[in-house]
Amino acid sequence: MTAHLAIADLVKHFGGVVATDHVTLDFPPGSLTAVIGPNGAGKSTLFNLITGRIRPDGGRVLLDGTDIAGWSETAIVARGIGRAFQIASLFPSFTVAESLAAAILAHRRQTHRMLARFPLAAARGRADEVMHLVGLDAHADRLAQHLSHGDQKLLDIALALALDPGVLLLDEPTAGMGRDERWQIIETVHRLWSARRMTMIFIEHDMDIVFKIAQSVRVLKFGRVLAEGTPAEIRDNDEVIAAYLGTRYAKAAP
């Protein structure tokens, strides 16, 4: 399943602070897009608005032409938008396989099966498929709380994938990792996107990663869209250089 996501004139205030200021963005089906910008630019707020964690004060969130702005998180997930968080949201006392089975059964509204004698059976096929996709096969019977930080992030991504989204949002998938671990995670993310061609949007502060894998980049500053373009166009944009990148990436070779 693929999906087309469009943000139209989206506004959100927190008291006197304008977190998103009439943001309009378009994400084509099957695209891989990075959202970047300084701290406080409105990146996570944008994700929260898309996924229904908070309600907008104005504007629309269009998924395949349907306005889902203000819908509940559950309804938006059911409609086809998944999200993995900056801090992994896991079931610490569940194994990897049990965590995925629980998410799958909840999505299917079959949580009563978790009380059955063999609760994994109803969802094990899908759980195995997702574990293989993200490379967690060898950790199927390991408790989530005992996974490495990188593998916990992979499990969080797997939990989102298990719900079969057409749009997948990744909020800083490499946060808190060393360089080698960051690249392992992002290579897995890119492989997933290449294999599934879902619409994928990720927030990232590591510009080497952004310029390496993103098809397009959207830059936010103070809740507004500062720039949009290819990695090469963003890297050479004087406003973006001044507001966020600095001179390190200016005119750099791809």
C-alpha positions as CSV (number, residue, x, y, z in Angstrom):
1,M,0.0,0.0,0.0
2,T,1.2,3.5,-0.8
3,A,-0.3,6.8,0.2
4,H,-0.2,10.4,-0.7
5,L,0.1,12.9,2.1
6,A,-0.5,16.6,1.8
7,I,-0.4,19.3,4.6
8,A,-2.4,22.4,3.8
9,D,-2.1,25.6,5.8
10,L,-1.5,23.8,9.1
11,V,-1.5,26.0,12.2
12,K,-0.8,25.1,15.8
13,H,-0.4,27.5,18.8
14,F,0.9,26.7,22.3
15,G,-0.2,29.8,24.2
16,G,1.6,32.7,22.5
17,V,4.0,30.4,20.6
18,V,3.2,29.5,17.0
19,A,4.6,26.0,16.6
20,T,3.4,25.6,13.0
21,D,2.6,28.7,11.1
22,H,0.4,27.9,8.0
23,V,2.6,25.0,6.9
24,T,1.9,23.6,3.5
25,L,3.8,20.5,2.3
26,D,3.2,17.8,-0.2
27,F,4.7,14.2,0.0
28,P,4.3,12.2,-3.2
29,P,3.5,8.5,-3.1
30,G,6.5,6.4,-2.4
31,S,8.8,9.3,-1.7
32,L,11.6,9.4,0.9
33,T,11.7,12.9,2.5
34,A,13.8,14.4,5.3
35,V,12.5,17.1,7.5
36,I,15.2,19.2,9.0
37,G,15.6,22.5,11.0
38,P,17.0,23.9,14.2
39,N,15.6,22.9,17.6
40,G,12.1,24.5,18.1
41,A,11.5,24.6,14.3
42,G,8.2,22.7,14.7
43,K,9.4,19.3,13.3
44,S,8.0,17.0,16.0
45,T,4.9,19.2,16.3
46,L,4.3,18.6,12.6
47,F,4.6,14.8,13.2
48,N,2.2,15.1,16.2
49,L,-0.3,16.9,14.1
50,I,-0.1,14.4,11.3
51,T,-0.5,11.4,13.6
52,G,-3.3,12.8,15.7
53,R,-1.3,13.1,18.9
54,I,-2.3,16.8,19.1
55,R,-5.1,18.6,17.3
56,P,-4.4,21.5,14.9
57,D,-5.9,25.0,15.3
58,G,-6.3,25.3,11.6
59,G,-5.5,23.7,8.3
60,R,-5.8,20.2,6.8
61,V,-3.9,16.9,6.8
62,L,-4.9,15.1,3.6
63,L,-4.3,11.4,3.2
64,D,-5.3,10.2,-0.3
65,G,-7.6,13.2,-0.5
66,T,-9.3,12.6,2.9
67,D,-8.9,15.3,5.6
68,I,-7.8,13.4,8.7
69,A,-6.8,16.6,10.7
70,G,-8.1,16.1,14.3
71,W,-8.8,12.4,14.0
72,S,-7.8,10.2,16.9
73,E,-4.4,8.4,16.8
74,T,-6.1,5.1,16.6
75,A,-8.2,6.1,13.6
76,I,-5.1,7.6,11.8
77,V,-3.1,4.4,12.3
78,A,-6.0,2.4,11.0
79,R,-6.1,4.7,8.0
80,G,-2.5,3.9,7.2
81,I,0.0,6.2,8.9
82,G,2.6,4.7,11.2
83,R,5.2,6.4,13.4
84,A,8.4,5.4,15.2
85,F,9.5,7.7,18.0
86,Q,12.8,9.4,19.0
87,I,12.6,7.5,22.2
88,A,11.5,3.9,21.5
89,S,8.0,3.1,22.7
90,L,8.2,-0.6,23.6
91,F,6.8,-3.4,25.8
92,P,9.9,-3.9,28.0
93,S,8.8,-7.2,29.5
94,F,7.8,-8.7,26.2
95,T,10.1,-10.5,23.8
96,V,10.6,-9.1,20.4
97,A,8.1,-11.6,18.9
98,E,5.5,-11.0,21.6
99,S,5.8,-7.3,21.2
100,L,5.1,-7.5,17.5
101,A,2.3,-10.0,18.0
102,A,0.7,-7.7,20.6
103,A,0.8,-4.8,18.2
104,I,-0.5,-6.8,15.3
105,L,-3.4,-8.2,17.3
106,A,-4.3,-4.8,18.7
107,H,-4.3,-3.4,15.2
108,R,-6.7,-6.3,14.1
109,R,-8.8,-5.6,17.2
110,Q,-8.1,-9.1,18.4
111,T,-6.4,-8.3,21.8
112,H,-8.5,-11.1,23.4
113,R,-6.3,-13.6,21.7
114,M,-3.4,-12.4,23.9
115,L,-5.1,-14.3,26.7
116,A,-5.3,-17.5,24.7
117,R,-3.1,-20.5,25.4
118,F,-1.0,-19.8,22.3
119,P,-1.3,-16.0,21.8
120,L,1.5,-15.8,19.2
121,A,-0.1,-18.2,16.8
122,A,-2.6,-15.7,15.4
123,A,0.0,-13.2,14.5
124,R,3.3,-15.1,14.3
125,G,3.5,-15.2,10.5
126,R,3.3,-11.4,10.2
127,A,5.6,-11.0,13.2
128,D,8.2,-13.2,11.5
129,E,7.9,-11.3,8.3
130,V,8.5,-7.9,10.0
131,M,11.4,-9.3,12.1
132,H,13.1,-10.5,9.0
133,L,12.5,-7.1,7.3
134,V,14.4,-5.2,10.0
135,G,16.9,-7.9,10.8
136,L,15.7,-8.9,14.2
137,D,15.2,-12.6,13.5
138,A,17.9,-13.7,15.9
139,H,16.4,-11.7,18.7
140,A,12.8,-13.1,18.4
141,D,12.9,-14.5,22.0
142,R,14.9,-11.8,23.6
143,L,13.1,-9.3,26.0
144,A,12.8,-5.9,24.5
145,Q,14.4,-4.3,27.6
146,H,17.6,-6.4,27.0
147,L,18.1,-5.2,23.4
148,S,20.9,-2.8,22.5
149,H,19.8,0.8,21.9
150,G,20.1,0.3,18.2
151,D,18.0,-2.9,18.2
152,Q,15.4,-1.2,20.4
153,K,15.1,1.5,17.7
154,L,14.7,-1.2,15.1
155,L,12.0,-2.9,17.2
156,D,10.2,0.5,17.4
157,I,10.3,0.8,13.6
158,A,9.2,-2.9,13.3
159,L,6.2,-2.1,15.6
160,A,5.2,0.7,13.2
161,L,5.8,-1.6,10.2
162,A,3.7,-4.4,11.7
163,L,0.6,-2.2,11.2
164,D,1.2,-2.2,7.4
165,P,1.3,1.6,7.0
166,G,1.3,3.4,3.7
167,V,3.0,6.4,5.3
168,L,5.8,5.9,7.8
169,L,7.1,8.7,10.0
170,L,10.4,8.3,11.7
171,D,11.3,10.8,14.4
172,E,15.1,11.0,14.7
173,P,15.7,7.3,14.0
174,T,19.4,7.6,14.8
175,A,19.2,9.7,18.0
176,G,21.6,8.8,20.7
177,M,23.7,6.4,18.6
178,G,27.4,6.3,17.7
179,R,28.4,6.8,14.1
180,D,28.6,3.1,13.1
181,E,25.3,2.3,14.7
182,R,23.7,5.3,13.1
183,W,24.7,4.1,9.7
184,Q,23.5,0.6,10.3
185,I,20.1,1.9,11.3
186,I,19.8,4.3,8.4
187,E,20.9,1.6,5.9
188,T,18.1,-0.6,7.3
189,V,15.6,2.2,6.9
190,H,16.7,2.9,3.3
191,R,16.5,-0.8,2.5
192,L,13.0,-1.0,3.9
193,W,12.0,2.0,1.8
194,S,13.6,0.5,-1.3
195,A,11.8,-2.8,-0.8
196,R,8.4,-1.5,0.2
197,R,8.2,1.9,-1.5
198,M,6.0,3.4,1.1
199,T,5.9,7.1,1.7
200,M,8.5,7.7,4.3
201,I,9.3,10.9,6.1
202,F,12.0,11.2,8.7
203,I,13.4,13.9,11.0
204,E,17.1,13.9,11.2
205,H,19.9,16.1,12.5
206,D,22.8,14.3,10.9
207,M,23.2,16.0,7.6
208,D,25.5,13.4,6.2
209,I,22.6,10.9,6.5
210,V,20.1,13.4,5.1
211,F,22.1,14.2,2.0
212,K,23.0,10.6,1.5
213,I,19.6,9.0,1.4
214,A,16.8,11.6,1.1
215,Q,15.1,12.2,-2.2
216,S,13.9,15.5,-1.0
217,V,14.4,17.8,2.0
218,R,11.9,20.1,3.7
219,V,13.4,22.8,6.0
220,L,11.4,24.3,8.9
221,K,12.4,27.4,10.9
222,F,10.2,28.9,13.6
223,G,7.2,26.9,12.5
224,R,7.4,27.9,8.9
225,V,8.6,26.3,5.7
226,L,12.0,27.9,5.0
227,A,12.9,25.8,1.9
228,E,12.1,22.7,-0.1
229,G,14.2,20.9,-2.7
230,T,16.6,18.1,-3.5
231,P,19.6,17.5,-1.2
232,A,21.8,19.4,-3.6
233,E,19.4,22.4,-3.8
234,I,19.1,22.5,0.0
235,R,22.8,22.2,0.6
236,D,23.4,25.2,-1.7
237,N,20.5,27.4,-0.4
238,D,21.9,30.5,1.2
239,E,18.9,30.9,3.6
240,V,19.3,27.3,4.8
241,I,23.1,27.7,5.2
242,A,22.5,30.8,7.3
243,A,19.7,29.4,9.4
244,Y,20.9,25.9,10.0
245,L,23.6,24.2,8.0
246,G,26.5,26.7,8.4
247,T,29.3,26.6,5.9
248,R,30.3,23.0,6.3
249,Y,27.9,21.7,3.6
250,A,27.8,24.7,1.4
251,K,28.7,23.9,-2.2
252,A,29.9,20.4,-1.1
253,A,30.1,17.6,-3.6
254,P,27.2,15.1,-3.5
